[in-house]
Amino acid sequence: MSEQTITIGNKDFQVACQPGEEQYLHAAAGMLDTEARTLLNQIGRLPTERMLLMSGLMLADKTAAAEDKAQAAEAEVVRLRAEIEALRNRPAPVPERVEVPVVTPEVTDAMAELAARAETLADELESKARRKF
C-alpha cells in the first residue's frame, strides 16, 4: 500500500492506495476538492464531515447526470447502427429507364442542306449590300 496526502477543502488527509493507483486517487480527490471549495466559497466555514458529505453528494449528482447522458448516447448509437444496417440491407433501387431521342440521318441531312442554303443567301445579301455602297 502507498500512503498519499490529498487535500480537500483546504484540509489534508492521509489515504492509502494500491501501487499504481496514485494518479486515480489524486484525480478523484481533485474532483471532490473542486466541489468542497465551491461549497466553502458559497457557505463559508463547515464542519469537515458536512463538507465531505455535501461535496460527495454534489459529485454524485454530476456523476448521475453524466451516466444519464452516456446511456442516452448509447441508445442513440444503437438506433443509428440499426438504421445504417437497415439502409445497407434494403434492396437496390430499380434503375430508371432513360430514353434519348434519336435524330435520323435524313433529318440531319435536311438540316445541313437548310443551313447551307441560309449561308448562301446571307453571302448573296452581303454582296448586294456592298455593291450599293
N, CA, C and O atoms as a MOPAC input file, in Angstrom:
PM7 MOZYME 1SCF
protein

 N      0.83500 1    -1.18300 1     0.00000 1
 C      0.00000 1     0.00000 1     0.00000 1
 C      0.87500 1     1.24000 1     0.00000 1
 O      1.95600 1     1.27000 1     0.58900 1
 N      0.37400 1     2.26000 1    -0.67900 1
 C      1.08300 1     3.52600 1    -0.78900 1
 C      0.29800 1     4.58600 1    -0.03100 1
 O     -0.90900 1     4.72700 1    -0.22500 1
 N      0.98100 1     5.33200 1     0.83300 1
 C      0.34600 1     6.41600 1     1.58600 1
 C      0.43000 1     7.68700 1     0.75200 1
 O      1.50300 1     8.06200 1     0.28000 1
 N     -0.70300 1     8.34100 1     0.57600 1
 C     -0.77100 1     9.56100 1    -0.21000 1
 C     -1.44900 1    10.64400 1     0.61500 1
 O     -2.33700 1    10.36100 1     1.41900 1
 N     -1.02400 1    11.87900 1     0.40800 1
 C     -1.66100 1    13.01900 1     1.05700 1
 C     -2.52100 1    13.70800 1     0.00400 1
 O     -2.04000 1    14.08900 1    -1.06300 1
 N     -3.79600 1    13.85800 1     0.32500 1
 C     -4.70200 1    14.57500 1    -0.56800 1
 C     -5.27600 1    15.76300 1     0.19200 1
 O     -5.37900 1    15.74200 1     1.41900 1
 N     -5.64800 1    16.79800 1    -0.55400 1
 C     -6.22500 1    17.98800 1     0.06900 1
 C     -7.63200 1    18.17700 1    -0.46400 1
 O     -7.86300 1    18.23400 1    -1.67200 1
 N     -8.56600 1    18.27400 1     0.47400 1
 C     -9.95500 1    18.50400 1     0.10700 1
 C    -10.47900 1    19.63000 1     0.98600 1
 O    -10.48100 1    19.53200 1     2.21300 1
 N    -10.91900 1    20.68900 1     0.34200 1
 C    -11.45100 1    21.82300 1     1.10100 1
 C    -10.46300 1    22.40800 1     2.07300 1
 O    -10.82900 1    22.71000 1     3.20900 1
 N     -9.22700 1    22.57800 1     1.67000 1
 C     -8.15600 1    23.15400 1     2.48400 1
 C     -7.75400 1    22.28000 1     3.66700 1
 O     -7.08600 1    22.75300 1     4.58600 1
 N     -8.15600 1    21.00800 1     3.65100 1
 C     -7.77300 1    20.08000 1     4.72300 1
 C     -7.00500 1    18.92500 1     4.10300 1
 O     -7.39900 1    18.39700 1     3.06300 1
 N     -5.90800 1    18.53200 1     4.74200 1
 C     -5.08800 1    17.42700 1     4.26700 1
 C     -5.54600 1    16.12300 1     4.90600 1
 O     -5.91500 1    16.07900 1     6.07900 1
 N     -5.51300 1    15.06100 1     4.10300 1
 C     -5.89600 1    13.73100 1     4.56500 1
 C     -4.83700 1    12.74000 1     4.08800 1
 O     -4.31500 1    12.85100 1     2.97800 1
 N     -4.54000 1    11.79000 1     4.93100 1
 C     -3.64200 1    10.69600 1     4.56300 1
 C     -4.51300 1     9.52100 1     4.11500 1
 O     -5.40700 1     9.08000 1     4.83700 1
 N     -4.23100 1     9.02600 1     2.90500 1
 C     -5.04200 1     7.95200 1     2.34000 1
 C     -4.11200 1     6.89700 1     1.76100 1
 O     -3.09400 1     7.22000 1     1.14800 1
 N     -4.46900 1     5.63800 1     1.96100 1
 C     -3.68500 1     4.53800 1     1.40500 1
 C     -4.33300 1     4.09200 1     0.09000 1
 O     -5.55600 1     4.10400 1    -0.05600 1
 N     -3.48100 1     3.70100 1    -0.86000 1
 C     -3.99900 1     3.17600 1    -2.12200 1
 C     -3.03700 1     2.13100 1    -2.65700 1
 O     -1.89600 1     2.03200 1    -2.20300 1
 N     -3.49200 1     1.36800 1    -3.60300 1
 C     -2.67800 1     0.33000 1    -4.22000 1
 C     -1.57900 1     0.97700 1    -5.06600 1
 O     -1.78600 1     2.05500 1    -5.62500 1
 N     -0.44000 1     0.34700 1    -5.16500 1
 C      0.61400 1     0.87600 1    -6.02500 1
 C      0.10400 1     1.00200 1    -7.47400 1
 O     -0.55200 1     0.09800 1    -7.99200 1
 N      0.41400 1     2.12000 1    -8.10400 1
 C     -0.04400 1     2.36000 1    -9.47100 1
 C     -1.38500 1     3.07100 1    -9.54400 1
 O     -1.78900 1     3.51100 1   -10.62100 1
 N     -2.08700 1     3.19200 1    -8.41000 1
 C     -3.40000 1     3.83100 1    -8.37500 1
 C     -3.32400 1     5.29100 1    -7.92200 1
 O     -4.35200 1     5.95500 1    -7.78700 1
 N     -2.11200 1     5.78500 1    -7.69000 1
 C     -1.94600 1     7.12500 1    -7.13600 1
 C     -2.59400 1     8.21300 1    -8.02100 1
 O     -3.26800 1     9.10900 1    -7.51400 1
 N     -2.38600 1     8.12300 1    -9.31000 1
 C     -2.93100 1     9.18000 1   -10.17800 1
 C     -4.45600 1     9.18200 1   -10.15300 1
 O     -5.07500 1    10.24300 1   -10.23800 1
 N     -5.06400 1     8.00700 1   -10.03700 1
 C     -6.52900 1     7.94500 1    -9.96800 1
 C     -7.03000 1     8.52900 1    -8.65200 1
 O     -8.05000 1     9.21700 1    -8.61200 1
 N     -6.30100 1     8.24800 1    -7.58000 1
 C     -6.66100 1     8.79600 1    -6.27500 1
 C     -6.59300 1    10.32600 1    -6.30500 1
 O     -7.50200 1    11.00400 1    -5.82700 1
 N     -5.51500 1    10.85700 1    -6.86600 1
 C     -5.36400 1    12.31300 1    -6.90600 1
 C     -6.39700 1    12.94900 1    -7.84300 1
 O     -6.86900 1    14.05400 1    -7.57500 1
 N     -6.74700 1    12.27900 1    -8.91600 1
 C     -7.78200 1    12.81200 1    -9.82200 1
 C     -9.12800 1    12.85700 1    -9.10300 1
 O     -9.84300 1    13.85600 1    -9.17800 1
 N     -9.47300 1    11.77400 1    -8.40700 1
 C    -10.74300 1    11.73000 1    -7.67400 1
 C    -10.74700 1    12.76900 1    -6.55400 1
 O    -11.74800 1    13.45100 1    -6.33500 1
 N     -9.63100 1    12.88300 1    -5.85500 1
 C     -9.53600 1    13.87100 1    -4.78100 1
 C     -9.65800 1    15.28700 1    -5.35600 1
 O    -10.25300 1    16.16400 1    -4.73000 1
 N     -9.10200 1    15.50300 1    -6.53300 1
 C     -9.20900 1    16.81600 1    -7.17100 1
 C    -10.65200 1    17.17600 1    -7.47900 1
 O    -11.06500 1    18.31900 1    -7.28300 1
 N    -11.42600 1    16.19900 1    -7.96300 1
 C    -12.84700 1    16.46600 1    -8.24700 1
 C    -13.60200 1    16.77200 1    -6.95700 1
 O    -14.41600 1    17.69500 1    -6.91600 1
 N    -13.33600 1    16.00200 1    -5.90800 1
 C    -14.00000 1    16.22600 1    -4.62300 1
 C    -13.57900 1    17.57600 1    -4.04200 1
 O    -14.40000 1    18.28100 1    -3.45500 1
 N    -12.31400 1    17.93600 1    -4.20100 1
 C    -11.81900 1    19.22000 1    -3.71000 1
 C    -12.49900 1    20.37500 1    -4.43700 1
 O    -12.82600 1    21.38800 1    -3.81900 1
 N    -12.71200 1    20.23400 1    -5.74100 1
 C    -13.39600 1    21.28700 1    -6.50200 1
 C    -14.78100 1    21.54700 1    -5.92400 1
 O    -15.17900 1    22.70000 1    -5.75400 1
 N    -15.51000 1    20.49000 1    -5.62400 1
 C    -16.85400 1    20.63800 1    -5.04000 1
 C    -16.77100 1    21.23500 1    -3.63900 1
 O    -17.58200 1    22.08600 1    -3.27200 1
 N    -15.78500 1    20.78500 1    -2.85400 1
 C    -15.63800 1    21.29800 1    -1.48800 1
 C    -15.31400 1    22.79200 1    -1.50800 1
 O    -15.85800 1    23.54900 1    -0.70400 1
 N    -14.45400 1    23.21600 1    -2.39500 1
 C    -14.10000 1    24.63600 1    -2.48700 1
 C    -15.30000 1    25.46700 1    -2.93500 1
 O    -15.48400 1    26.59400 1    -2.47400 1
 N    -16.11200 1    24.91700 1    -3.82600 1
 C    -17.33400 1    25.61200 1    -4.24300 1
 C    -18.24300 1    25.83500 1    -3.03100 1
 O    -18.77400 1    26.92800 1    -2.83300 1
 N    -18.41200 1    24.79100 1    -2.22900 1
 C    -19.23000 1    24.90900 1    -1.01000 1
 C    -18.64900 1    25.94000 1    -0.05600 1
 O    -19.37200 1    26.79600 1     0.45300 1
 N    -17.35700 1    25.86400 1     0.18500 1
 C    -16.72200 1    26.78200 1     1.13200 1
 C    -16.84100 1    28.22300 1     0.65300 1
 O    -17.01900 1    29.13100 1     1.46500 1
 N    -16.74500 1    28.44400 1    -0.66200 1
 C    -16.88100 1    29.79700 1    -1.20700 1
 C    -18.30800 1    30.31700 1    -1.07000 1
 O    -18.52300 1    31.51600 1    -0.89100 1
 N    -19.28100 1    29.41200 1    -1.15400 1
 C    -20.67700 1    29.82700 1    -1.08200 1
 C    -21.16900 1    29.95900 1     0.35300 1
 O    -21.85800 1    30.91800 1     0.70100 1
 N    -20.80800 1    28.98900 1     1.17700 1
 C    -21.36800 1    28.91400 1     2.53300 1
 C    -20.39400 1    29.45900 1     3.58100 1
 O    -20.80000 1    30.06200 1     4.57400 1
 N    -19.13800 1    29.23900 1     3.34000 1
 C    -18.14200 1    29.63000 1     4.35400 1
 C    -17.66300 1    28.40100 1     5.09400 1
 O    -17.55000 1    27.31500 1     4.52600 1
 N    -17.39300 1    28.58500 1     6.33600 1
 C    -16.85000 1    27.50100 1     7.14500 1
 C    -17.89500 1    26.41600 1     7.39400 1
 O    -19.05200 1    26.70900 1     7.69700 1
 N    -17.46800 1    25.15500 1     7.26100 1
 C    -18.33700 1    23.99200 1     7.50100 1
 C    -17.56000 1    22.94300 1     8.28100 1
 O    -16.34300 1    22.83200 1     8.13200 1
 N    -18.25800 1    22.17000 1     9.11200 1
 C    -17.56900 1    21.03300 1     9.73300 1
 C    -17.07300 1    20.07400 1     8.63600 1
 O    -17.71900 1    19.92200 1     7.59900 1
 N    -15.95200 1    19.44900 1     8.87000 1
 C    -15.31900 1    18.57900 1     7.87500 1
 C    -16.28200 1    17.50900 1     7.36900 1
 O    -16.37700 1    17.27400 1     6.16500 1
 N    -16.99800 1    16.86000 1     8.29400 1
 C    -17.90300 1    15.79400 1     7.88800 1
 C    -18.98800 1    16.31700 1     6.95000 1
 O    -19.31300 1    15.67800 1     5.94900 1
 N    -19.54200 1    17.47100 1     7.27800 1
 C    -20.61100 1    18.05600 1     6.45400 1
 C    -20.06100 1    18.49100 1     5.09300 1
 O    -20.71800 1    18.30400 1     4.06800 1
 N    -18.85200 1    19.07400 1     5.08400 1
 C    -18.22800 1    19.48300 1     3.84000 1
 C    -18.00600 1    18.27300 1     2.92800 1
 O    -18.29600 1    18.32600 1     1.73300 1
 N    -17.49400 1    17.19100 1     3.49900 1
 C    -17.24300 1    15.98000 1     2.70800 1
 C    -18.54800 1    15.36100 1     2.22300 1
 O    -18.63200 1    14.90100 1     1.08400 1
 N    -19.56800 1    15.34800 1     3.08400 1
 C    -20.86000 1    14.78700 1     2.69500 1
 C    -21.47100 1    15.59400 1     1.56000 1
 O    -21.88300 1    15.02400 1     0.55000 1
 N    -21.53400 1    16.89700 1     1.70900 1
 C    -22.14600 1    17.74400 1     0.67800 1
 C    -21.35100 1    17.67800 1    -0.62500 1
 O    -21.93600 1    17.60700 1    -1.70500 1
 N    -20.03600 1    17.70200 1    -0.52800 1
 C    -19.19000 1    17.61500 1    -1.72700 1
 C    -19.40600 1    16.28400 1    -2.43700 1
 O    -19.50100 1    16.23600 1    -3.66300 1
 N    -19.48300 1    15.21500 1    -1.66700 1
 C    -19.72700 1    13.88900 1    -2.24500 1
 C    -21.07900 1    13.81500 1    -2.93000 1
 O    -21.20400 1    13.22500 1    -4.00300 1
 N    -22.10200 1    14.41700 1    -2.30700 1
 C    -23.43400 1    14.42300 1    -2.92000 1
 C    -23.45200 1    15.24200 1    -4.21100 1
 O    -24.08100 1    14.84600 1    -5.19200 1
 N    -22.76700 1    16.37600 1    -4.20700 1
 C    -22.71000 1    17.19600 1    -5.42400 1
 C    -21.99000 1    16.44000 1    -6.54500 1
 O    -22.41000 1    16.47600 1    -7.70100 1
 N    -20.92000 1    15.77000 1    -6.19000 1
 C    -20.17000 1    14.99400 1    -7.17800 1
 C    -20.99900 1    13.80600 1    -7.66400 1
 O    -20.96300 1    13.46900 1    -8.84700 1
 N    -21.73700 1    13.17800 1    -6.76700 1
 C    -22.60900 1    12.05600 1    -7.15400 1
 C    -23.70600 1    12.53400 1    -8.09600 1
 O    -24.06600 1    11.82500 1    -9.03600 1
 N    -24.24500 1    13.74100 1    -7.85200 1
 C    -25.26800 1    14.29800 1    -8.73700 1
 C    -24.71100 1    14.52300 1   -10.13900 1
 O    -25.36900 1    14.19900 1   -11.12700 1
 N    -23.50300 1    15.07700 1   -10.23000 1
 C    -22.86800 1    15.27500 1   -11.54100 1
 C    -22.60300 1    13.93800 1   -12.22400 1
 O    -22.76600 1    13.80500 1   -13.43700 1
 N    -22.19500 1    12.95800 1   -11.43700 1
 C    -21.92100 1    11.63000 1   -11.99000 1
 C    -23.20100 1    10.99600 1   -12.53000 1
 O    -23.19400 1    10.39000 1   -13.60200 1
 N    -24.30000 1    11.13600 1   -11.78500 1
 C    -25.58000 1    10.58100 1   -12.24100 1
 C    -26.02900 1    11.24400 1   -13.53900 1
 O    -26.53300 1    10.57100 1   -14.43900 1
 N    -25.84800 1    12.56100 1   -13.64000 1
 C    -26.22300 1    13.27100 1   -14.86600 1
 C    -25.36300 1    12.80200 1   -16.03600 1
 O    -25.86400 1    12.62900 1   -17.14700 1
 N    -24.07400 1    12.59700 1   -15.78800 1
 C    -23.17700 1    12.11900 1   -16.84000 1
 C    -23.55700 1    10.70200 1   -17.27200 1
 O    -23.49200 1    10.37100 1   -18.45600 1
 N    -23.95400 1     9.86800 1   -16.30400 1
 C    -24.38000 1     8.50000 1   -16.63900 1
 C    -25.65900 1     8.52200 1   -17.46900 1
 O    -25.80700 1     7.73400 1   -18.40300 1
 N    -26.58000 1     9.41700 1   -17.13500 1
 C    -27.80700 1     9.54000 1   -17.92700 1
 C    -27.48700 1     9.94400 1   -19.36300 1
 O    -28.04600 1     9.38900 1   -20.31000 1
 N    -26.58800 1    10.90800 1   -19.52100 1
 C    -26.19200 1    11.33900 1   -20.86800 1
 C    -25.51400 1    10.20100 1   -21.62200 1
 O    -25.74900 1    10.01200 1   -22.81500 1
 N    -24.67500 1     9.44800 1   -20.92300 1
 C    -23.97400 1     8.32700 1   -21.55900 1
 C    -24.96700 1     7.26600 1   -22.01200 1
 O    -24.82700 1     6.71500 1   -23.10400 1
 N    -25.97800 1     6.97100 1   -21.18000 1
 C    -26.99700 1     5.99500 1   -21.56400 1
 C    -27.80000 1     6.48100 1   -22.76400 1
 O    -28.10900 1     5.69700 1   -23.66100 1
 N    -28.13600 1     7.75800 1   -22.78600 1
 C    -28.86800 1     8.31400 1   -23.92500 1
 C    -28.01400 1     8.23300 1   -25.18600 1
 O    -28.52000 1     7.90400 1   -26.25800 1
 N    -26.72300 1     8.53200 1   -25.06100 1
 C    -25.82400 1     8.45600 1   -26.21600 1
 C    -25.69100 1     7.01300 1   -26.70400 1
 O    -25.66800 1     6.76600 1   -27.91000 1
 N    -25.60300 1     6.06500 1   -25.77900 1
 C    -25.51500 1     4.65100 1   -26.17100 1
 C    -26.78100 1     4.20800 1   -26.88300 1
 O    -26.71500 1     3.46600 1   -27.86300 1
 N    -27.93600 1     4.65400 1   -26.39900 1
 C    -29.20100 1     4.31400 1   -27.05500 1
 C    -29.24700 1     4.90300 1   -28.46300 1
 O    -29.72600 1     4.25700 1   -29.39500 1
 N    -28.75000 1     6.12900 1   -28.61400 1
 C    -28.71300 1     6.77700 1   -29.93000 1
 C    -27.77500 1     6.02600 1   -30.87100 1
 O    -28.07700 1     5.86700 1   -32.05400 1
 N    -26.64400 1     5.56500 1   -30.35200 1
 C    -25.70800 1     4.78600 1   -31.16600 1
 C    -26.36600 1     3.49400 1   -31.63500 1
 O    -26.23000 1     3.11500 1   -32.79800 1
 N    -27.06900 1     2.82600 1   -30.74900 1
 C    -27.76800 1     1.58200 1   -31.11700 1
 C    -28.80400 1     1.87600 1   -32.20000 1
 O    -28.91600 1     1.13100 1   -33.17300 1
 N    -29.56000 1     2.96000 1   -32.03100 1
 C    -30.57700 1     3.32200 1   -33.01700 1
 C    -29.94800 1     3.62100 1   -34.37800 1
 O    -30.42800 1     3.15600 1   -35.41100 1
 N    -28.87100 1     4.40200 1   -34.36200 1
 C    -28.20700 1     4.76200 1   -35.61300 1
 C    -27.57900 1     3.55100 1   -36.30100 1
 O    -27.60400 1     3.44400 1   -37.52700 1
 N    -27.02000 1     2.64300 1   -35.50900 1
 C    -26.45600 1     1.41700 1   -36.10200 1
 C    -27.54900 1     0.58500 1   -36.75600 1
 O    -27.34900 1     0.02700 1   -37.83500 1
 N    -28.70100 1     0.50100 1   -36.10600 1
 C    -29.81800 1    -0.24200 1   -36.68400 1
 C    -30.28100 1     0.41900 1   -37.98200 1
 O    -30.59500 1    -0.26300 1   -38.95700 1
 N    -30.32000 1     1.73800 1   -37.98400 1
 C    -30.72400 1     2.46200 1   -39.19400 1
 C    -29.72200 1     2.24600 1   -40.32400 1
 O    -30.10900 1     2.05100 1   -41.47600 1
 N    -28.44000 1     2.28100 1   -39.98900 1
 C    -27.40600 1     2.02400 1   -41.00200 1
 C    -27.55400 1     0.61300 1   -41.56100 1
 O    -27.47700 1     0.40300 1   -42.77200 1
 N    -27.76400 1    -0.33100 1   -40.68400 1
 C    -27.92000 1    -1.72700 1   -41.12100 1
 C    -29.13800 1    -1.88100 1   -42.01300 1
 O    -29.08900 1    -2.59300 1   -43.01600 1
 N    -30.23400 1    -1.21600 1   -41.65600 1
 C    -31.44400 1    -1.28200 1   -42.48500 1
 C    -31.17900 1    -0.67100 1   -43.85700 1
 O    -31.64000 1    -1.19700 1   -44.87000 1
 N    -30.44100 1     0.43400 1   -43.89500 1
 C    -30.11800 1     1.05900 1   -45.17800 1
 C    -29.21000 1     0.16700 1   -46.01900 1
 O    -29.35100 1     0.11000 1   -47.24000 1
 N    -28.29600 1    -0.51600 1   -45.38000 1
 C    -27.40000 1    -1.42600 1   -46.11100 1
 C    -28.15900 1    -2.62200 1   -46.66700 1
 O    -27.83700 1    -3.12600 1   -47.74300 1
 N    -29.15700 1    -3.06700 1   -45.93400 1
 C    -29.86800 1    -4.28200 1   -46.33100 1
 C    -31.06600 1    -4.05000 1   -47.23900 1
 O    -31.65900 1    -5.00900 1   -47.73100 1
 N    -31.42900 1    -2.80500 1   -47.46700 1
 C    -32.58900 1    -2.56700 1   -48.31800 1
 C    -32.21900 1    -2.89000 1   -49.76500 1
 O    -31.05800 1    -2.78200 1   -50.15800 1
 N    -33.21200 1    -3.28400 1   -50.54200 1
 C    -32.90900 1    -3.63900 1   -51.93300 1
 C    -32.46200 1    -2.40800 1   -52.72300 1
 O    -32.82300 1    -1.27300 1   -52.41300 1
 N    -31.67200 1    -2.67900 1   -53.74100 1
 C    -31.19400 1    -1.58800 1   -54.59300 1
 C    -32.38700 1    -0.99500 1   -55.33700 1
 O    -33.32400 1    -1.71400 1   -55.68200 1
 N    -32.35700 1     0.29400 1   -55.58200 1
 C    -33.47500 1     0.91000 1   -56.30000 1
 C    -33.54700 1     0.38100 1   -57.73200 1
 O    -32.53700 1     0.02500 1   -58.33900 1
 N    -34.76800 1     0.34400 1   -58.24400 1
 C    -34.96900 1    -0.10700 1   -59.61700 1
 C    -34.40000 1     0.96900 1   -60.54100 1
 O    -34.72900 1     2.14700 1   -60.40500 1
 N    -33.54300 1     0.55800 1   -61.48400 1
 C    -32.97300 1     1.56900 1   -62.36800 1
 C    -34.05100 1     2.23300 1   -63.21900 1
 O    -34.99800 1     1.57900 1   -63.65700 1
 N    -33.90000 1     3.52400 1   -63.44700 1
 C    -34.85000 1     4.24600 1   -64.28000 1
 C    -34.45700 1     4.06800 1   -65.73900 1
 O    -33.27800 1     4.01400 1   -66.08600 1
 N    -35.46400 1     3.97900 1   -66.56700 1
 C    -35.21100 1     3.87100 1   -67.99700 1
 C    -35.19300 1     5.29200 1   -68.55500 1
 O    -36.13700 1     6.06300 1   -68.38500 1
 N    -34.10100 1     5.60600 1   -69.21700 1
 C    -33.94800 1     6.92400 1   -69.80600 1
 C    -33.90200 1     6.75000 1   -71.31200 1
 O    -33.07200 1     6.01200 1   -71.84400 1
 N    -34.80500 1     7.44100 1   -71.99000 1
 C    -34.84600 1     7.35300 1   -73.44500 1
 C    -34.31100 1     8.64600 1   -74.03400 1
 O    -34.72100 1     9.74200 1   -73.65200 1
 N    -33.39700 1     8.49500 1   -74.96000 1
 C    -32.80400 1     9.64000 1   -75.63500 1
 C    -33.33900 1     9.64700 1   -77.07000 1
 O    -33.21500 1     8.65300 1   -77.78600 1
 N    -33.92600 1    10.75700 1   -77.48200 1
 C    -34.44500 1    10.79200 1   -78.84800 1
 C    -33.29400 1    10.70300 1   -79.85600 1
 O    -32.22100 1    11.27500 1   -79.66500 1
 N    -33.56100 1     9.96900 1   -80.92600 1
 C    -32.56000 1     9.77500 1   -81.95700 1
 C    -32.96400 1    10.59400 1   -83.17900 1
 O    -34.10400 1    10.52700 1   -83.63900 1
 N    -32.02600 1    11.35400 1   -83.68700 1
 C    -32.27100 1    12.13500 1   -84.89900 1
 C    -31.80600 1    11.27700 1   -86.07700 1
 O    -30.65100 1    10.85900 1   -86.14800 1
 N    -32.72300 1    11.03300 1   -86.97900 1
 C    -32.40400 1    10.15800 1   -88.12000 1
 C    -31.44200 1    10.87000 1   -89.07300 1
 O    -31.39000 1    12.10000 1   -89.09200 1
 N    -30.68700 1    10.11300 1   -89.85700 1
 C    -29.75600 1    10.72100 1   -90.81500 1
 C    -30.46700 1    11.61000 1   -91.83200 1
 O    -29.89800 1    12.60400 1   -92.28300 1
 N    -31.69300 1    11.26800 1   -92.19500 1
 C    -32.42500 1    12.09300 1   -93.15100 1
 C    -32.66500 1    13.49300 1   -92.59900 1
 O    -32.50000 1    14.48400 1   -93.31000 1
 N    -33.05700 1    13.57200 1   -91.32000 1
 C    -33.30500 1    14.86400 1   -90.69000 1
 C    -31.99500 1    15.64600 1   -90.60100 1
 O    -31.97500 1    16.84800 1   -90.86700 1
 N    -30.92000 1    14.98700 1   -90.23500 1
 C    -29.61600 1    15.64300 1   -90.13500 1
 C    -29.20100 1    16.19900 1   -91.49400 1
 O    -28.72500 1    17.33000 1   -91.58600 1
 N    -29.38200 1    15.40400 1   -92.54700 1
 C    -29.02500 1    15.85500 1   -93.89100 1
 C    -29.87900 1    17.04500 1   -94.31200 1
 O    -29.36800 1    17.99700 1   -94.90000 1
 N    -31.16800 1    16.99800 1   -94.01800 1
 C    -32.06600 1    18.08900 1   -94.39700 1
 C    -31.67700 1    19.37000 1   -93.66400 1
 O    -31.70500 1    20.44900 1   -94.25600 1
 N    -31.31300 1    19.26800 1   -92.38400 1
 C    -30.90700 1    20.45300 1   -91.61900 1
 C    -29.59500 1    21.01900 1   -92.15500 1
 O    -29.41800 1    22.23600 1   -92.20900 1
 N    -28.67900 1    20.14100 1   -92.54900 1
 C    -27.41700 1    20.60700 1   -93.11900 1
 C    -27.67200 1    21.34400 1   -94.42400 1
 O    -27.06400 1    22.38100 1   -94.69000 1
 N    -28.58000 1    20.80100 1   -95.24100 1
 C    -28.93200 1    21.44400 1   -96.52000 1
 C    -29.54800 1    22.81400 1   -96.27200 1
 O    -29.21100 1    23.77200 1   -96.96800 1
 N    -30.44500 1    22.92600 1   -95.29300 1
 C    -31.05200 1    24.21800 1   -94.96400 1
 C    -30.00900 1    25.21300 1   -94.47200 1
 O    -30.06000 1    26.39200 1   -94.82300 1
 N    -29.06700 1    24.74900 1   -93.66400 1
 C    -28.01400 1    25.62100 1   -93.15400 1
 C    -27.15100 1    26.12600 1   -94.30500 1
 O    -26.77000 1    27.29600 1   -94.32900 1
 N    -26.84300 1    25.24700 1   -95.25800 1
 C    -26.02700 1    25.65200 1   -96.40700 1
 C    -26.76400 1    26.69900 1   -97.22900 1
 O    -26.16800 1    27.68500 1   -97.66200 1
 N    -28.05800 1    26.49000 1   -97.44500 1
 C    -28.85200 1    27.46300 1   -98.21300 1
 C    -28.88800 1    28.81800 1   -97.49200 1
 O    -28.76100 1    29.86800 1   -98.12300 1
 N    -29.06100 1    28.78400 1   -96.18000 1
 C    -29.12100 1    30.02200 1   -95.40800 1
 C    -27.79700 1    30.77300 1   -95.51700 1
 O    -27.79700 1    31.99600 1   -95.65200 1
 N    -26.67000 1    30.06500 1   -95.46100 1
 C    -25.37100 1    30.70200 1   -95.59200 1
 C    -25.20600 1    31.31900 1   -96.98600 1
 O    -24.66800 1    32.41800 1   -97.11800 1
 N    -25.67600 1    30.59900 1   -98.04100 1
 C    -25.58500 1    31.11700 1   -99.40000 1
 C    -26.39900 1    32.39400 1   -99.53700 1
 O    -25.93900 1    33.36700 1  -100.13600 1
 N    -27.61600 1    32.39300 1   -98.98000 1
 C    -28.45600 1    33.59300 1   -99.03600 1
 C    -27.80500 1    34.75500 1   -98.28000 1
 O    -27.85700 1    35.89700 1   -98.73700 1
 N    -27.21900 1    34.48100 1   -97.17100 1
 C    -26.56300 1    35.52500 1   -96.38400 1
 C    -25.39500 1    36.10900 1   -97.15700 1
 O    -25.20100 1    37.32400 1   -97.17200 1
 N    -24.60700 1    35.23800 1   -97.80800 1
 C    -23.47800 1    35.72400 1   -98.61800 1
 C    -23.96300 1    36.61200 1   -99.76000 1
 O    -23.36200 1    37.64800 1  -100.04500 1
 N    -25.04600 1    36.20800 1  -100.40900 1
 C    -25.58600 1    36.98300 1  -101.52000 1
 C    -26.06300 1    38.35800 1  -101.04200 1
 O    -25.83100 1    39.37100 1  -101.70200 1
 N    -26.72800 1    38.37700 1   -99.89700 1
 C    -27.20900 1    39.65300 1   -99.35900 1
 C    -26.04500 1    40.57400 1   -99.00400 1
 O    -26.11700 1    41.77800 1   -99.24700 1
 N    -25.00200 1    40.04000 1   -98.44700 1
 C    -23.83300 1    40.84100 1   -98.10100 1
 C    -23.18000 1    41.41300 1   -99.35300 1
 O    -22.75200 1    42.56700 1   -99.36500 1
 N    -23.10400 1    40.59400 1  -100.41700 1
 C    -22.52000 1    41.06400 1  -101.67900 1
 C    -23.33900 1    42.20400 1  -102.26000 1
 O    -22.78100 1    43.20900 1  -102.70100 1
 N    -24.65400 1    42.05500 1  -102.26500 1
 C    -25.53000 1    43.10100 1  -102.79400 1
 C    -25.42500 1    44.37400 1  -101.98200 1
 O    -25.46300 1    45.47600 1  -102.52900 1
 N    -25.29400 1    44.22000 1  -100.67800 1
 C    -25.21200 1    45.37600 1   -99.79200 1
 C    -23.90600 1    46.12200 1  -100.04200 1
 O    -23.89300 1    47.35100 1   -99.97200 1
 N    -22.82900 1    45.43900 1  -100.32600 1
 C    -21.54800 1    46.07400 1  -100.59400 1
 C    -21.54700 1    46.83300 1  -101.90900 1
 O    -20.92700 1    47.89000 1  -102.03000 1
 N    -22.25800 1    46.27500 1  -102.90600 1
 C    -22.30300 1    46.91600 1  -104.21600 1
 C    -23.05800 1    48.22400 1  -104.16000 1
 O    -22.69800 1    49.16200 1  -104.87100 1
 N    -24.06100 1    48.32100 1  -103.36500 1
 C    -24.86200 1    49.55100 1  -103.26800 1
 C    -24.06200 1    50.66100 1  -102.61400 1
 O    -24.30900 1    51.83000 1  -102.90900 1
 N    -23.15700 1    50.36700 1  -101.77900 1
 C    -22.41400 1    51.42300 1  -101.07400 1
 C    -21.09400 1    51.57900 1  -101.70900 1
 O    -20.29700 1    52.41300 1  -101.28000 1

